[in-house]
Amino acid sequence: MPASTQDLVGKTYVVTGANSGIGFEAAKDFANRGATTILVCRSQVRGQEAMERIKQETGNQGIHLYIADFGLLASVSAVADKIVSDFPAINVLCNNAGGSNGTRSVSAEGFETTLVTNHLSGFLLTQKLLPALSKGGEQGLARIVFTSSYGHTHSPLNFDDLGLEKDYKSLKAYGRSKLMNLLTAREVQKRYSAQNIVASSFHPGAVRTPIWGKGGPVARILGVVLYPFMVSIEKGADTMIWLASSQDQASVQANGEYFIKRTRTTPASFATDESAQKLWQVSMDMVTPYF
C-alpha cells in the first residue's frame, strides 16, 4: 500500500544515507510528491548518481546534494551549517545513515566507528538542524524520523563502555547504536514537542541491502540464511515514508515512539526514559566540541 499520496510541494525534506537502500527509496518518494529534497551522502559520485536518477524519474529538479562523512563529527557539523544556511526552514529530517562494521575501529576524532556513524553524527545533525526544524514547525508539523532496528532488543547500553573497548561484537555494536536512535527519538519528542516537532523511530525489517556483507562473518552468514525471507527495499522504506509524510493520526501523533510496519511497538524493557535522558547528556558532552 502506498505510504501517502499527499502533495508535498512547498515542504523541505532532509534524508541522510540517501544514495541507496531505503534512504534512496524514501527520498525518491518525497521528491515524486513535489518536496524539495536534500540528499546527505558520503560519496560525491554515488550521491550525484542518486540525485540525477531521482530528478530523471520524478521530474522534480528541486533535489540537492550535500556531502558529509558520518564517521567524522567535524564533517557533519560543517554540512549542517551549509544546509541551515541554504534552507532556514526544514519540515522533515530522516536520520537514516548508518552501517555495520565487522571489526572494531576508531575514527580520527577518537570515537568507535559504529557509535559515531550510527548515533553521534545523526545526533549532532539533529541538534544543528533544530532551529530550521522549529521554523518548519511554525508552518505546520515538523518531523524527525530515526531508522532504528529490532536488533536493539539484544543490545542494552553500558554507559561505562559505550565504545565497546572490552567486548566488541559487530552485531552488538550495531544493535546498541539502533537502541541509541530509538532513545534519541523519545528524548527529542520530550524536549521539542512544544515547537510542533514530532519524533519517531522504526524498524524497517530485514531488508535486502548490502549492509549484511559489511558486518563481519556472522552478519554475512545471517544475510545468506535470511535472504529468501528478507523484504524488498520498497517495503523496508514504507514505514519511514509513512512516519515522515502521512496525515494518519498514528503518524502525526507518533510521540517519540517506536514502530514496526506502521504499528506502535513496545521496545526492549531496557529502553527506558532514564536511559534516554542519560544518553542525551552523554551524547551532548561528546558532540559539543563540534558545534
C-alpha positions in Angstrom: 0.0 0.0 0.0 1.3 3.5 -0.8 2.6 5.4 2.2 0.7 8.5 1.1 -0.4 10.4 -1.9 -0.3 13.8 -0.2 1.2 16.6 -2.2 4.5 17.7 -0.6 5.0 20.8 -2.7 6.5 23.6 -0.5 8.0 21.2 2.0 11.7 20.6 2.6 12.9 17.1 3.4 16.4 16.1 4.5 17.3 12.4 4.1 20.7 11.0 5.3 22.2 7.9 3.7 20.1 8.8 0.6 22.1 7.4 -2.2 21.0 3.8 -1.8 18.6 1.4 0.0 15.6 2.7 2.0 17.1 6.2 2.1 17.1 6.5 -1.6 13.6 5.0 -1.9 12.2 7.4 0.7 13.9 10.4 -0.9 12.5 9.4 -4.3 9.0 9.2 -2.9 9.2 12.7 -1.3 10.6 14.1 -4.5 7.9 12.4 -6.6 5.3 14.3 -4.5 7.0 17.6 -5.0 9.1 18.1 -1.9 12.4 20.0 -2.1 14.6 17.0 -1.2 18.1 17.2 0.3 20.2 14.2 0.0 23.0 13.9 2.5 25.6 11.3 1.3 29.1 10.3 1.9 30.2 9.7 -1.7 30.1 12.6 -4.2 30.0 10.1 -7.1 27.2 7.9 -5.7 25.3 10.9 -4.3 25.4 12.6 -7.7 24.2 9.5 -9.4 21.3 9.2 -6.9 20.4 12.9 -7.4 20.3 12.7 -11.1 18.3 9.4 -11.1 15.7 11.0 -8.8 15.5 14.1 -10.9 15.0 11.9 -14.0 12.5 9.5 -12.5 10.3 12.1 -10.7 10.7 15.2 -12.9 11.5 17.2 -9.7 14.5 19.5 -10.2 14.5 20.6 -6.6 16.9 17.9 -5.4 20.0 19.0 -3.7 23.1 17.0 -2.7 25.3 17.6 0.3 28.4 15.5 1.2 29.3 14.5 4.7 31.4 11.7 6.2 29.3 10.4 9.1 32.5 9.0 10.6 33.7 12.5 11.4 31.7 14.9 13.5 33.5 17.9 12.1 32.3 16.9 8.6 28.7 16.6 9.8 28.9 19.9 11.7 30.1 21.7 8.5 27.4 20.2 6.3 24.7 21.1 8.9 25.8 24.7 8.8 25.6 24.7 5.0 22.1 23.1 5.0 20.7 25.6 7.5 22.3 28.5 5.6 20.7 27.4 2.4 17.4 26.2 3.9 16.4 28.2 7.0 13.1 26.2 7.4 13.1 22.4 7.2 9.9 20.3 7.6 11.3 16.8 7.9 14.6 15.2 8.8 15.1 11.4 8.2 18.1 10.2 10.2 18.8 7.1 8.2 22.6 7.0 7.6 24.4 4.1 9.2 26.4 1.0 8.8 27.8 -2.1 10.3 31.5 -2.8 11.0 32.9 -6.3 11.3 35.9 -5.3 13.4 36.3 -2.5 16.0 37.9 0.7 14.7 38.2 4.2 15.9 37.7 7.4 13.9 40.3 10.1 13.5 38.4 12.0 16.2 38.7 9.1 18.7 35.2 7.6 18.6 34.3 4.0 18.0 33.2 3.9 14.3 29.7 2.4 14.7 29.0 4.8 17.6 29.9 7.9 15.7 28.5 6.8 12.3 25.1 5.4 13.5 24.4 7.6 16.5 26.6 10.6 17.3 26.6 12.1 13.8 22.8 11.9 13.5 22.5 13.3 17.0 24.8 16.2 16.1 23.0 16.8 12.8 19.6 16.9 14.6 20.9 19.4 17.1 22.2 21.7 14.5 19.1 21.5 12.3 16.7 22.1 15.2 16.4 25.8 14.5 15.4 25.2 10.9 13.1 22.4 12.1 11.5 24.7 14.6 10.8 27.2 11.7 9.3 24.3 9.8 7.1 23.6 12.8 5.8 27.1 12.5 4.5 26.2 9.0 2.9 23.0 10.2 4.1 19.8 11.9 7.8 19.2 11.6 9.0 15.6 11.9 12.2 13.8 12.8 12.4 10.1 11.9 15.2 7.8 13.1 15.9 4.4 11.4 16.3 2.0 14.3 16.2 -1.8 14.3 14.7 -4.8 16.1 18.3 -5.6 16.8 18.2 -3.1 19.6 16.3 -5.7 21.7 19.5 -7.7 22.2 21.8 -4.8 23.0 21.4 -2.9 26.3 23.7 0.1 26.8 26.7 0.0 29.1 27.4 3.7 29.8 30.8 2.7 31.2 31.8 1.3 27.8 29.8 2.9 25.0 32.8 2.4 22.7 32.8 -1.3 23.3 36.5 -1.4 24.1 36.1 -4.5 26.3 33.8 -6.8 24.3 33.3 -5.7 20.7 31.0 -7.7 18.5 29.7 -6.2 15.3 26.0 -7.2 15.9 26.2 -5.8 19.5 27.7 -2.5 18.3 25.0 -2.2 15.6 22.2 -3.1 18.0 23.4 -0.7 20.6 23.5 2.1 18.0 20.0 1.3 17.0 18.9 1.5 20.6 20.5 4.9 20.8 18.5 6.0 17.7 15.3 4.9 19.4 16.1 6.6 22.7 17.1 9.8 20.9 13.8 9.9 19.2 12.0 9.6 22.5 14.0 12.4 24.1 13.7 14.7 21.1 9.9 14.4 21.5 10.0 15.3 25.2 12.2 18.3 24.6 10.8 19.8 21.5 7.2 18.8 21.1 6.2 22.3 22.2 7.9 23.6 19.0 5.5 21.5 16.9 8.1 18.8 16.3 7.2 15.1 16.4 9.8 12.4 16.5 9.7 8.7 16.0 11.8 5.6 15.2 11.1 2.5 13.3 12.4 -0.9 12.3 12.5 -1.4 8.5 12.6 -5.1 8.7 15.4 -7.4 7.3 15.9 -5.5 4.1 17.8 -6.8 1.0 20.6 -4.2 1.2 24.5 -4.5 1.1 24.7 -3.8 4.8 24.7 -7.6 5.5 28.0 -8.0 3.8 29.7 -5.3 5.9 29.1 -6.5 9.4 31.6 -9.3 9.7 31.3 -13.1 9.3 28.2 -13.5 11.5 26.3 -10.8 9.6 27.3 -12.3 6.3 26.1 -15.7 7.3 22.8 -14.2 8.5 22.4 -12.4 5.3 22.7 -15.6 3.3 20.4 -17.6 5.5 17.8 -14.9 5.8 17.9 -13.6 2.2 14.9 -15.6 1.0 12.8 -14.1 3.8 14.0 -10.5 3.5 11.7 -7.7 2.4 12.2 -5.5 -0.6 13.8 -2.1 -0.3 10.4 -0.6 -1.1 8.7 -2.4 1.7 11.6 -1.6 4.1 11.1 2.2 3.3 7.4 2.1 3.8 7.2 2.9 7.5 9.8 5.7 7.2 7.9 7.3 4.4 4.6 7.0 6.3 6.1 8.5 9.5 7.7 11.3 7.6 4.7 12.3 5.5 1.4 10.7 6.3 -1.5 12.6 7.8 -2.8 9.4 9.6 -3.3 10.2 13.2 -0.9 7.5 14.3 2.0 9.1 12.4 1.0 12.7 13.2 0.9 11.8 16.9 3.9 9.4 16.9 5.1 11.0 20.2 8.6 9.6 20.1 7.5 6.0 19.9 8.9 3.0 18.0 7.1 1.5 15.0 7.2 -1.7 13.0 5.0 -2.0 9.9 3.3 1.3 10.7 2.3 -0.1 14.1 3.4 1.2 17.5 5.5 -1.5 19.1 6.8 -1.8 22.6 10.7 -1.6 22.6 13.0 -3.6 24.8 12.4 -3.3 28.5 15.8 -1.6 29.0 14.8 1.2 26.6 13.8 3.4 29.5 13.2 7.1 29.9 16.1 7.2 32.3 18.4 5.7 29.7 17.2 8.2 27.1 17.9 11.2 29.4 21.4 9.9 30.3 22.3 9.1 26.7 21.2 12.6 25.7 23.5 14.2 28.2 26.5 11.9 27.4 26.0 12.5 23.7 25.8 16.2 24.1 29.1 16.1 26.0 30.7 14.2 23.1 29.4 16.4 20.3 29.6 19.8 21.9 33.2 20.5 20.7 31.9 20.2 17.2 29.2 22.8 17.3 
